[in-house]
Amino acid sequence: MELFFVTGNENKLREASKILGFDVKSAKIDVPEEQEIEVDKIIESKAKAAYEKVKQPVIVEDTGLYFEAMNGFPGALIKWVLKSIGNEGAVKMLNGHDHRNAYAKTGIGYFDGENFKIFSGIIKGKISEEPRGKNGFGWDMIFIPENYEKTFAEMTDEEKNNISMRKIAFENLKSFLQP
């Protein structure tokens, strides 16, 4: 099967190929991205726009970090929160709330020109009191997965990849693609 992943990130491409069990090709194209809190709302339009450019089955991905005390905000808008106030500001957003519960969600949208489907992976956890760790990227320094004491950024790549929401989403996609 030939499948194109709309990403310029080689690590994500390798991870997808490893989990799916075949080489996924990179589609380094720009597609418009709606701004929404919920990743699922973003994914469908991205997948359909990517298919129009590639004319082959495509997958797109989006990830969000959802603060339960803030009704899911920032969700998929986390990248803009980090750009504006950084991880330090993001952890302060929960000061004064009675809990720091959160979940991380990755959605992978698949579109083959006729069939559209979303495959999700969700990891529950909490937001740390302060950024910790140096590994990873984005909000990895502030998210502590459930049943762990370390943030994603304090884990090795192997530790994080074994439990990641992206891995769960790709495993769900793999189940769908297998006959």
N, C-alpha and C positions, 0 to 999 in steps of 0.2 A: 504494500500500500504506500502511496505517496501522500504525505501530509506536510503542510507548510505551517510553521509556527511564526506568528507575527511578533518577532522579538529581535533585538539586536544584542541581547545578552547571551553570550556563549555558554555561561554556566547554566542558565535556564534551559538552553537548547540541549546541552549534554544530559542534564537531569531528565528532561522529557524523553529523550532517546533511550536512556538507560531504563527508565520505568516502563516505557511502552514496548521495549524489546525490538525496536527497529529505528533506523536513522530518520529523524525528523529533519526536514529542511527548513532553513531560515528564510523568512520572507521579510526582508528589511524594507518595509514600506511604511509610509505615514498614513494613518487612518484617523478620521476625526473621533474625538472622545467626548461624549456628553459628560457634564459634571453633575454627579448624583452622589448621594450617600451610599446607596445600595449598589454593589458591584454587578449584580445580575442585570440591572437596567442599562449599564454601560456596555456590557459584553455583547448583547445581541446586535446592536448597531455597529460595533467594531467588527464583529465576525462577518456580517453581511457586506460591509464596506471593503473588507480585506478580500473576500471572495470575488467581488467585482473587479478587483485589480489583478488577482492571481489566477482566477478561473480554475482553481483546483481546490480540493478539500483543505480547509484552514482551521487552525485553532488560535484563539486569542486568550489572553489571561488578564485578570485584574485582581488586586488584593486590597482588602480594607481592614482597618483596625477599629473595632466598635466598642465604645465606652458605654457600658450598660447604664450607668448613672446619668448619662446624657442622652438617653433614648437612641443609642446607636451612633451618635455623632462622635468622631468625624467620619467613620466608615471609609469609603473610597476617597474621601477628600483629605485623608491623612497626609498625602504628599504635599498638599497646599498648606496644611497646618504646620508641617515640619519646615517648609520653605519660609514661612512667615515667622514662626516663634520657636522653631527647633524642638528637640526632644525635651529640653529643660522647660520650655513653656507648655508643652503637651502634658507633662506630669503635673504641672501646677494647675492645669485646668480642672483636675479632680480634687484639689484641696478644698475642704469644706463639705465634700460629699461623704455619705456614710459608708461607702465601699469603693473599691477600685477595680471591680470585676470588669472584664473585657473579653472579647473573643476576636480572633483573627480569622478571616475568611478569604480563601482564594476561589475564584470561579474561573473555569476554563470553558469557553464557548467553542463548540464545534459546528461548522456549517459546510455542507457539501454541495450547495446550490439548491437543494430541496429540503433537507432535514437540518433543523437547528436544535441543538441540545446544550444544556449547561450542566457541567459536572463540578460539584462543590466539595471543598474540604474546609472543615472548621476545627479550630483548636481553641478551647476555653482556657482562660487564665486570668491574670490581673496585671495592672499597670504598676510598675515599681514607684517608689517614692522619689527616686532620682535615676538618671541614666547610669547604666552600668555595663561594662564590657567594651571590647574593641573589635570584635569579630562582626561580620555581617554588614548590614547597611540599613538605611532608613530608620524605622522604629524598632529594630532589633534590640536596641539598648534599653527599651522601656517595657517590653512585653515578657512576662514570666508565665510560661505554660503551666497549666494545672498539674499538680503533683511534682513540681520542680521548684527549686529555690533560685535557680539561675535564670537570667534573661537569655533570650536567643543569642545576644552578642557575647555572653560569657560561655556559651557552648562551643564545642568544636563544630566544624561544618558537618561532620558525620553525625554527631548527636542531634543537631538541629534537623538535618535532612531526614533522619529516621522517624521523626514525629511531625514533620511540617504539614501544614495545611495544603501546600502545593503538592506534596507527595500523595496525600489522600485524594485530592482532585484528579491527579494524573492516574492513580490506580482505578478510580471510578471510570475515567475515560477509557482506560485499557480494557476493562470488563465489557464496555459497550462495543469496542472495536473488534474484540475477539468473536469469532463465529460461534 
